[in-house]
Amino acid sequence: MKKLMLLLLAVMLLVSATAVFAQSKADGVDLLELDASLDKDITILIWSKDSVGEKDTSRGKWYSQMAQELSDMFEHVNYEYIYQGGYSETNAKVMAAAVANELPHIWLTEESTVKGFAPIAADLNVWMPSDVVDDYMDGLLSDSLHDGDRLIGAPAARSLPVLVVNNEVLAAAGWSGDMIKTNDDMFQCAKDIYEKTGIPGFAVFWDTDLWHWESAVYADGGQILTDDGSAPAFGKDYDYVGAKFPLRLQEGLLAGYVTQYYDAADDDDAASLALAMGEVGMELRSCNSMPKRFQTAVDNGHTLSTWVQPAGEGGIHITGGGSNWMISEDKSDTEKLFAGAYLAYLAQPKNVLLITEKTGSMMITDSALNSEEGRQIIADFPGFQATYDSIPYLHARPNTPYWAEMYTYGIDKFEQFALKPAETDVYAMIDDFETKIQQIIDDNAW
Protein backbone atom coordinates (compact mmCIF):
# COMPACT_ATOMS: atom_id res chain seq x y z
CA MET A 1 0.00 0.00 0.00
CA LYS A 2 2.84 2.44 0.75
CA LYS A 3 4.19 2.05 -2.79
CA LEU A 4 0.75 2.85 -4.19
CA MET A 5 0.58 5.89 -1.92
CA LEU A 6 3.99 7.02 -3.17
CA LEU A 7 2.83 6.67 -6.78
CA LEU A 8 -0.33 8.57 -5.91
CA LEU A 9 1.75 11.41 -4.47
CA ALA A 10 3.96 11.55 -7.52
CA VAL A 11 1.07 11.45 -9.99
CA MET A 12 -0.88 14.17 -8.21
CA LEU A 13 1.95 16.52 -7.20
CA LEU A 14 1.05 19.10 -9.87
CA VAL A 15 -2.57 19.12 -8.71
CA SER A 16 -1.47 19.71 -5.13
CA ALA A 17 0.76 22.60 -6.09
CA THR A 18 -2.10 24.51 -7.69
CA ALA A 19 -4.81 23.83 -5.10
CA VAL A 20 -4.56 26.94 -2.94
CA PHE A 21 -7.17 29.68 -3.38
CA ALA A 22 -7.84 32.93 -1.58
CA GLN A 23 -11.59 32.80 -1.10
CA SER A 24 -14.72 30.76 -1.63
CA LYS A 25 -16.10 30.42 -5.14
CA ALA A 26 -19.29 29.02 -3.64
CA ASP A 27 -20.36 32.23 -1.90
CA GLY A 28 -23.21 33.87 -3.79
CA VAL A 29 -23.58 31.05 -6.33
CA ASP A 30 -27.18 30.18 -7.11
CA LEU A 31 -26.96 26.42 -7.62
CA LEU A 32 -30.44 26.20 -9.12
CA GLU A 33 -29.45 28.71 -11.79
CA LEU A 34 -26.16 26.90 -12.36
CA ASP A 35 -28.05 23.62 -12.70
CA ALA A 36 -30.48 25.17 -15.19
CA SER A 37 -27.59 26.46 -17.30
CA LEU A 38 -26.00 23.02 -17.76
CA ASP A 39 -26.20 21.51 -21.24
CA LYS A 40 -25.61 17.96 -20.00
CA ASP A 41 -26.35 15.91 -16.90
CA ILE A 42 -23.76 15.49 -14.13
CA THR A 43 -23.50 12.63 -11.65
CA ILE A 44 -21.64 13.39 -8.43
CA LEU A 45 -20.13 10.14 -7.16
CA ILE A 46 -19.91 9.70 -3.39
CA TRP A 47 -17.75 6.85 -2.06
CA SER A 48 -18.31 5.90 1.56
CA LYS A 49 -17.40 3.31 4.15
CA ASP A 50 -20.92 3.46 5.64
CA SER A 51 -23.27 0.86 4.20
CA VAL A 52 -26.91 1.68 3.49
CA GLY A 53 -28.58 -0.37 6.19
CA GLU A 54 -32.26 -0.68 7.00
CA LYS A 55 -31.90 0.44 10.61
CA ASP A 56 -32.18 4.09 11.57
CA THR A 57 -28.82 3.76 13.34
CA SER A 58 -27.12 3.29 9.95
CA ARG A 59 -25.30 6.49 8.97
CA GLY A 60 -25.14 5.27 5.38
CA LYS A 61 -28.94 5.20 5.29
CA TRP A 62 -29.09 8.91 6.05
CA TYR A 63 -26.12 9.92 3.88
CA SER A 64 -27.76 8.09 0.97
CA GLN A 65 -31.16 9.61 1.68
CA MET A 66 -29.69 13.12 1.79
CA ALA A 67 -27.94 12.48 -1.52
CA GLN A 68 -31.33 11.61 -3.01
CA GLU A 69 -32.99 14.66 -1.44
CA LEU A 70 -30.37 16.90 -3.01
CA SER A 71 -30.70 15.14 -6.37
CA ASP A 72 -34.43 15.88 -6.30
CA MET A 73 -33.71 19.60 -6.10
CA PHE A 74 -31.85 19.70 -9.42
CA GLU A 75 -32.77 18.91 -13.01
CA HIS A 76 -29.31 18.05 -14.35
CA VAL A 77 -27.33 17.04 -11.26
CA ASN A 78 -27.64 13.65 -9.62
CA TYR A 79 -25.85 12.39 -6.49
CA GLU A 80 -24.93 8.69 -6.36
CA TYR A 81 -23.97 7.29 -2.96
CA ILE A 82 -21.86 4.12 -3.21
CA TYR A 83 -20.72 1.90 -0.34
CA GLN A 84 -17.12 0.81 -0.87
CA GLY A 85 -16.38 -1.31 2.20
CA GLY A 86 -14.67 -0.26 5.42
CA TYR A 87 -12.04 2.45 5.84
CA SER A 88 -9.18 0.30 4.51
CA GLU A 89 -11.13 -0.87 1.47
CA THR A 90 -12.37 2.62 0.65
CA ASN A 91 -8.88 4.13 1.06
CA ALA A 92 -7.34 1.50 -1.21
CA LYS A 93 -9.97 2.12 -3.89
CA VAL A 94 -9.42 5.89 -3.72
CA MET A 95 -5.66 5.47 -4.10
CA ALA A 96 -6.10 3.13 -7.05
CA ALA A 97 -8.62 5.51 -8.61
CA ALA A 98 -6.18 8.40 -8.26
CA VAL A 99 -3.49 6.52 -10.16
CA ALA A 100 -6.03 5.53 -12.84
CA ASN A 101 -7.41 9.10 -13.02
CA GLU A 102 -10.87 7.79 -12.09
CA LEU A 103 -11.49 9.45 -8.74
CA PRO A 104 -14.97 9.93 -7.33
CA HIS A 105 -16.07 13.49 -6.61
CA ILE A 106 -16.40 12.90 -2.86
CA TRP A 107 -15.08 10.21 -0.55
CA LEU A 108 -15.10 9.43 3.16
CA THR A 109 -11.91 8.70 5.07
CA GLU A 110 -10.78 8.31 8.67
CA GLU A 111 -9.25 11.15 10.67
CA SER A 112 -5.75 9.71 10.75
CA THR A 113 -5.59 9.29 6.95
CA VAL A 114 -6.81 12.75 5.86
CA LYS A 115 -3.29 14.15 5.44
CA GLY A 116 -2.31 11.20 3.29
CA PHE A 117 -4.81 12.34 0.65
CA ALA A 118 -3.72 15.99 0.66
CA PRO A 119 -2.16 15.85 -2.84
CA ILE A 120 -5.48 14.97 -4.48
CA ALA A 121 -7.82 16.92 -2.19
CA ALA A 122 -9.64 20.12 -3.07
CA ASP A 123 -9.65 23.11 -0.72
CA LEU A 124 -13.11 23.10 0.84
CA ASN A 125 -12.72 26.78 1.67
CA VAL A 126 -13.14 27.33 -2.06
CA TRP A 127 -15.95 24.94 -2.90
CA MET A 128 -18.22 25.27 0.12
CA PRO A 129 -20.05 28.41 1.35
CA SER A 130 -17.85 30.18 3.88
CA ASP A 131 -20.63 30.40 6.46
CA VAL A 132 -20.95 26.61 6.43
CA VAL A 133 -17.20 26.14 6.87
CA ASP A 134 -17.19 28.67 9.70
CA ASP A 135 -19.98 26.74 11.43
CA TYR A 136 -17.87 23.59 11.94
CA MET A 137 -16.59 23.36 15.50
CA ASP A 138 -13.02 24.68 15.37
CA GLY A 139 -11.43 21.79 17.24
CA LEU A 140 -12.81 19.29 14.76
CA LEU A 141 -10.71 20.83 11.98
CA SER A 142 -7.34 20.26 13.69
CA ASP A 143 -6.39 17.46 11.28
CA SER A 144 -8.08 18.91 8.20
CA LEU A 145 -5.87 21.94 7.62
CA HIS A 146 -2.95 21.46 5.24
CA ASP A 147 -0.24 23.89 4.16
CA GLY A 148 -1.52 26.56 6.51
CA ASP A 149 -5.19 27.24 5.91
CA ARG A 150 -6.10 24.84 3.08
CA LEU A 151 -9.09 22.88 4.39
CA ILE A 152 -9.08 19.39 2.91
CA GLY A 153 -11.53 17.49 5.14
CA ALA A 154 -15.05 18.20 6.40
CA PRO A 155 -16.23 16.55 9.64
CA ALA A 156 -18.69 13.70 9.22
CA ALA A 157 -19.16 11.08 11.96
CA ARG A 158 -16.48 12.39 14.28
CA SER A 159 -15.48 10.84 17.57
CA LEU A 160 -13.02 11.28 20.41
CA PRO A 161 -12.09 9.36 23.54
CA VAL A 162 -13.69 10.04 26.90
CA LEU A 163 -13.27 8.46 30.31
CA VAL A 164 -16.25 6.20 30.99
CA VAL A 165 -16.82 5.11 34.58
CA ASN A 166 -19.19 2.72 36.31
CA ASN A 167 -20.68 4.96 38.99
CA GLU A 168 -21.53 2.16 41.41
CA VAL A 169 -18.09 0.57 41.24
CA LEU A 170 -16.37 3.90 41.86
CA ALA A 171 -18.73 4.78 44.69
CA ALA A 172 -17.89 1.52 46.45
CA ALA A 173 -14.31 2.75 46.66
CA GLY A 174 -15.21 6.30 47.69
CA TRP A 175 -14.69 7.83 44.25
CA SER A 176 -16.81 9.53 41.58
CA GLY A 177 -16.00 10.51 38.03
CA ASP A 178 -15.76 14.24 38.77
CA MET A 179 -12.84 13.55 41.15
CA ILE A 180 -10.63 12.20 38.34
CA LYS A 181 -8.72 15.09 36.80
CA THR A 182 -5.30 13.54 36.13
CA ASN A 183 -3.80 10.18 35.28
CA ASP A 184 -2.51 10.07 38.86
CA ASP A 185 -6.12 10.31 40.03
CA MET A 186 -7.22 7.64 37.59
CA PHE A 187 -4.63 5.08 38.63
CA GLN A 188 -5.10 5.82 42.33
CA CYS A 189 -8.83 5.31 41.88
CA ALA A 190 -8.15 2.03 40.07
CA LYS A 191 -5.97 0.86 42.98
CA ASP A 192 -8.58 1.82 45.57
CA ILE A 193 -11.32 0.00 43.66
CA TYR A 194 -9.24 -3.17 43.52
CA GLU A 195 -8.23 -3.01 47.19
CA LYS A 196 -11.77 -2.37 48.45
CA THR A 197 -13.83 -4.49 46.06
CA GLY A 198 -11.49 -6.95 44.34
CA ILE A 199 -12.67 -5.56 40.98
CA PRO A 200 -10.04 -4.22 38.56
CA GLY A 201 -10.34 -0.44 38.50
CA PHE A 202 -9.27 0.16 34.91
CA ALA A 203 -9.31 -1.81 31.64
CA VAL A 204 -6.69 -1.10 28.98
CA PHE A 205 -8.07 -0.91 25.43
CA TRP A 206 -6.05 0.73 22.63
CA ASP A 207 -8.93 0.84 20.10
CA THR A 208 -8.21 0.39 16.40
CA ASP A 209 -5.55 3.03 15.80
CA LEU A 210 -3.65 3.48 19.08
CA TRP A 211 -5.35 6.80 19.74
CA HIS A 212 -5.45 6.24 23.51
CA TRP A 213 -1.68 5.75 23.56
CA GLU A 214 -1.20 8.64 21.15
CA SER A 215 -3.32 10.91 23.36
CA ALA A 216 -1.26 9.86 26.39
CA VAL A 217 1.97 10.81 24.60
CA TYR A 218 0.64 14.29 23.89
CA ALA A 219 -0.76 14.60 27.43
CA ASP A 220 2.68 13.78 28.85
CA GLY A 221 4.21 16.59 26.77
CA GLY A 222 5.56 14.51 23.89
CA GLN A 223 5.11 14.11 20.15
CA ILE A 224 4.80 11.16 17.81
CA LEU A 225 7.07 12.68 15.15
CA THR A 226 9.53 15.55 15.03
CA ASP A 227 8.14 18.84 13.72
CA ASP A 228 9.43 18.16 10.21
CA GLY A 229 8.04 14.62 10.23
CA SER A 230 11.44 13.07 9.54
CA ALA A 231 11.76 10.91 12.65
CA PRO A 232 9.83 9.48 15.62
CA ALA A 233 10.00 11.54 18.79
CA PHE A 234 8.72 9.46 21.70
CA GLY A 235 11.61 7.11 22.54
CA LYS A 236 15.12 7.14 24.00
CA ASP A 237 16.12 10.56 22.69
CA TYR A 238 12.95 12.07 24.18
CA ASP A 239 13.10 10.59 27.71
CA TYR A 240 10.87 7.71 26.57
CA VAL A 241 7.74 9.83 26.79
CA GLY A 242 5.97 7.11 24.81
CA ALA A 243 6.69 4.60 27.57
CA LYS A 244 5.23 6.57 30.48
CA PHE A 245 1.59 5.53 30.12
CA PRO A 246 2.35 1.89 29.19
CA LEU A 247 4.65 1.59 32.22
CA ARG A 248 1.84 2.68 34.50
CA LEU A 249 -0.46 0.18 32.85
CA GLN A 250 2.14 -2.55 33.21
CA GLU A 251 2.38 -1.91 36.93
CA GLY A 252 -1.40 -2.12 37.23
CA LEU A 253 -1.70 -5.24 35.07
CA LEU A 254 0.87 -7.06 37.18
CA ALA A 255 -0.72 -5.91 40.45
CA GLY A 256 -4.29 -6.70 39.33
CA TYR A 257 -5.91 -3.26 39.50
CA VAL A 258 -5.70 -2.95 35.69
CA THR A 259 -7.14 -5.60 33.39
CA GLN A 260 -7.54 -6.31 29.66
CA TYR A 261 -9.94 -8.18 27.36
CA TYR A 262 -7.73 -8.96 24.38
CA ASP A 263 -8.05 -12.67 25.07
CA ALA A 264 -11.81 -12.47 24.34
CA ALA A 265 -13.28 -13.32 20.94
CA ASP A 266 -14.37 -9.68 20.53
CA ASP A 267 -12.17 -7.52 22.75
CA ASP A 268 -14.14 -4.32 22.11
CA ASP A 269 -17.51 -5.80 23.04
CA ALA A 270 -16.08 -7.73 25.97
CA ALA A 271 -14.50 -4.64 27.51
CA SER A 272 -17.64 -2.56 26.97
CA LEU A 273 -19.89 -5.24 28.49
CA ALA A 274 -17.59 -5.70 31.49
CA LEU A 275 -17.86 -2.00 32.27
CA ALA A 276 -21.65 -2.05 31.95
CA MET A 277 -21.90 -5.10 34.22
CA GLY A 278 -19.72 -3.67 36.96
CA GLU A 279 -16.81 -6.03 36.36
CA VAL A 280 -14.36 -3.14 35.91
CA GLY A 281 -14.44 0.46 37.10
CA MET A 282 -13.18 2.64 34.22
CA GLU A 283 -12.19 2.61 30.57
CA LEU A 284 -11.06 5.12 27.97
CA ARG A 285 -13.57 4.67 25.16
CA SER A 286 -14.77 6.30 21.97
CA CYS A 287 -17.72 8.63 22.49
CA ASN A 288 -19.56 6.75 19.71
CA SER A 289 -22.22 4.20 20.73
CA MET A 290 -22.47 5.79 24.17
CA PRO A 291 -26.30 5.52 24.45
CA LYS A 292 -26.11 1.77 23.73
CA ARG A 293 -23.46 1.29 26.43
CA PHE A 294 -25.42 3.31 28.94
CA GLN A 295 -28.57 1.27 28.29
CA THR A 296 -26.67 -1.99 28.66
CA ALA A 297 -25.48 -0.79 32.06
CA VAL A 298 -29.03 0.05 33.15
CA ASP A 299 -30.17 -3.38 31.98
CA ASN A 300 -27.56 -4.86 34.31
CA GLY A 301 -28.37 -2.70 37.33
CA HIS A 302 -25.60 -0.14 36.86
CA THR A 303 -25.14 3.42 35.61
CA LEU A 304 -22.29 4.93 33.62
CA SER A 305 -21.04 8.50 33.28
CA THR A 306 -18.49 10.14 30.98
CA TRP A 307 -15.75 12.62 31.73
CA VAL A 308 -13.00 14.48 29.90
CA GLN A 309 -9.91 12.32 29.50
CA PRO A 310 -7.55 12.95 32.47
CA ALA A 311 -4.51 15.17 32.18
CA GLY A 312 -0.96 13.89 31.90
CA GLU A 313 2.24 15.68 32.90
CA GLY A 314 1.71 18.21 30.10
CA GLY A 315 -2.01 18.82 30.58
CA ILE A 316 -5.01 17.54 28.65
CA HIS A 317 -4.38 16.64 25.01
CA ILE A 318 -6.79 14.39 23.14
CA THR A 319 -6.59 12.65 19.79
CA GLY A 320 -9.71 12.80 17.66
CA GLY A 321 -10.98 10.25 15.16
CA GLY A 322 -13.91 9.31 13.00
CA SER A 323 -14.95 10.19 9.46
CA ASN A 324 -14.18 13.16 7.23
CA TRP A 325 -15.43 14.04 3.74
CA MET A 326 -12.98 14.98 0.99
CA ILE A 327 -13.50 16.35 -2.54
CA SER A 328 -11.27 15.47 -5.51
CA GLU A 329 -9.28 18.40 -6.85
CA ASP A 330 -9.18 17.00 -10.41
CA LYS A 331 -12.87 17.64 -11.10
CA SER A 332 -14.25 20.64 -12.97
CA ASP A 333 -15.20 23.79 -11.05
CA THR A 334 -18.87 23.08 -11.65
CA GLU A 335 -18.56 19.54 -10.32
CA LYS A 336 -16.68 20.74 -7.24
CA LEU A 337 -19.35 23.34 -6.53
CA PHE A 338 -22.05 20.68 -6.56
CA ALA A 339 -19.84 18.35 -4.51
CA GLY A 340 -19.42 21.14 -1.97
CA ALA A 341 -23.19 21.58 -2.00
CA TYR A 342 -23.61 17.99 -0.76
CA LEU A 343 -21.26 18.57 2.17
CA ALA A 344 -23.02 21.86 2.91
CA TYR A 345 -26.38 20.06 2.87
CA LEU A 346 -25.13 17.46 5.35
CA ALA A 347 -23.98 20.32 7.59
CA GLN A 348 -27.40 21.97 7.76
CA PRO A 349 -28.57 21.98 11.40
CA LYS A 350 -31.62 19.78 10.72
CA ASN A 351 -29.44 17.13 9.07
CA VAL A 352 -26.72 17.25 11.70
CA LEU A 353 -29.35 16.86 14.42
CA LEU A 354 -31.08 14.03 12.53
CA ILE A 355 -27.88 12.00 12.26
CA THR A 356 -27.04 12.66 15.91
CA GLU A 357 -30.49 11.63 17.10
CA LYS A 358 -30.64 8.51 14.94
CA THR A 359 -27.04 7.23 15.13
CA GLY A 360 -25.53 8.80 18.25
CA SER A 361 -22.81 10.54 16.21
CA MET A 362 -21.44 13.85 17.43
CA MET A 363 -22.99 17.13 16.39
CA ILE A 364 -20.33 18.70 14.18
CA THR A 365 -21.49 22.33 13.92
CA ASP A 366 -21.92 25.14 16.42
CA SER A 367 -25.38 25.94 15.09
CA ALA A 368 -26.60 22.41 15.77
CA LEU A 369 -25.02 22.20 19.22
CA ASN A 370 -26.38 25.60 20.26
CA SER A 371 -29.86 25.08 18.85
CA GLU A 372 -32.83 24.34 21.08
CA GLU A 373 -32.87 20.78 19.75
CA GLY A 374 -29.13 20.37 20.33
CA ARG A 375 -29.37 21.58 23.90
CA GLN A 376 -32.27 19.19 24.43
CA ILE A 377 -30.18 16.25 23.20
CA ILE A 378 -27.59 17.03 25.87
CA ALA A 379 -30.29 17.47 28.49
CA ASP A 380 -31.86 14.14 27.58
CA PHE A 381 -28.53 12.35 27.56
CA PRO A 382 -25.93 14.08 29.78
CA GLY A 383 -23.39 11.43 28.80
CA PHE A 384 -22.74 13.42 25.63
CA GLN A 385 -21.58 16.52 27.51
CA ALA A 386 -18.02 15.28 28.09
CA THR A 387 -17.62 14.87 24.34
CA TYR A 388 -18.20 18.54 23.65
CA ASP A 389 -16.24 19.60 26.74
CA SER A 390 -13.29 17.69 25.25
CA ILE A 391 -13.19 19.46 21.88
CA PRO A 392 -10.95 22.36 23.03
CA TYR A 393 -8.29 19.80 23.96
CA LEU A 394 -8.09 18.09 20.56
CA HIS A 395 -4.52 17.67 19.35
CA ALA A 396 -3.50 17.37 15.69
CA ARG A 397 -2.34 13.93 14.65
CA PRO A 398 1.05 13.15 13.02
CA ASN A 399 1.71 15.20 9.91
CA THR A 400 2.52 12.28 7.64
CA PRO A 401 0.69 10.31 4.94
CA TYR A 402 1.93 7.11 6.56
CA TRP A 403 0.53 7.29 10.09
CA ALA A 404 -2.00 4.55 9.33
CA GLU A 405 0.79 2.22 8.23
CA MET A 406 2.79 3.14 11.31
CA TYR A 407 0.05 2.55 13.88
CA THR A 408 -1.04 -0.66 12.14
CA TYR A 409 2.35 -2.07 13.09
CA GLY A 410 2.18 -0.64 16.59
CA ILE A 411 -1.29 -1.85 17.52
CA ASP A 412 -0.23 -5.50 17.51
CA LYS A 413 2.75 -4.73 19.75
CA PHE A 414 0.58 -2.89 22.24
CA GLU A 415 -2.08 -5.60 22.27
CA GLN A 416 0.57 -8.26 22.96
CA PHE A 417 1.91 -6.06 25.74
CA ALA A 418 -1.54 -5.94 27.34
CA LEU A 419 -1.83 -9.74 27.05
CA LYS A 420 1.68 -10.47 28.35
CA PRO A 421 2.80 -7.57 30.58
CA ALA A 422 5.23 -9.71 32.59
CA GLU A 423 7.03 -10.74 29.40
CA THR A 424 7.20 -7.28 27.87
CA ASP A 425 10.12 -4.88 28.13
CA VAL A 426 8.24 -1.62 27.58
CA TYR A 427 11.38 0.32 26.64
CA ALA A 428 12.32 -2.33 24.07
CA MET A 429 8.77 -2.20 22.69
CA ILE A 430 9.05 1.57 22.25
CA ASP A 431 12.49 1.20 20.63
CA ASP A 432 11.08 -1.36 18.21
CA PHE A 433 8.14 0.89 17.33
CA GLU A 434 10.46 3.83 16.69
CA THR A 435 12.67 1.68 14.47
CA LYS A 436 9.65 0.63 12.40
CA ILE A 437 8.41 4.20 12.08
CA GLN A 438 11.84 5.38 10.92
CA GLN A 439 11.94 2.54 8.37
CA ILE A 440 8.55 3.59 6.97
CA ILE A 441 9.70 7.22 6.73
CA ASP A 442 12.99 6.26 5.04
CA ASP A 443 11.32 3.83 2.60
CA ASN A 444 9.04 6.62 1.40
CA ALA A 445 11.60 9.43 1.25
CA TRP A 446 11.82 11.25 -2.07
Beta strands, then each sheet from edge to edge (+ up, - down):
strand 1: 42-48
strand 2: 77-83
strand 3: 106-110
strand 4: 145-146
strand 5: 150-151
strand 6: 154-159
strand 7: 161-166
strand 8: 202-204
strand 9: 258-260
strand 10: 282-286
strand 11: 304-307
strand 12: 318-319
strand 13: 321-327
strand 14: 394-395
sheet 1: 2+ 1+ 3+ 13- 6+
sheet 2: 4+ 5-
sheet 3: 9+ 8+ 10+ 7- 11+
sheet 4: 12+ 14+
end
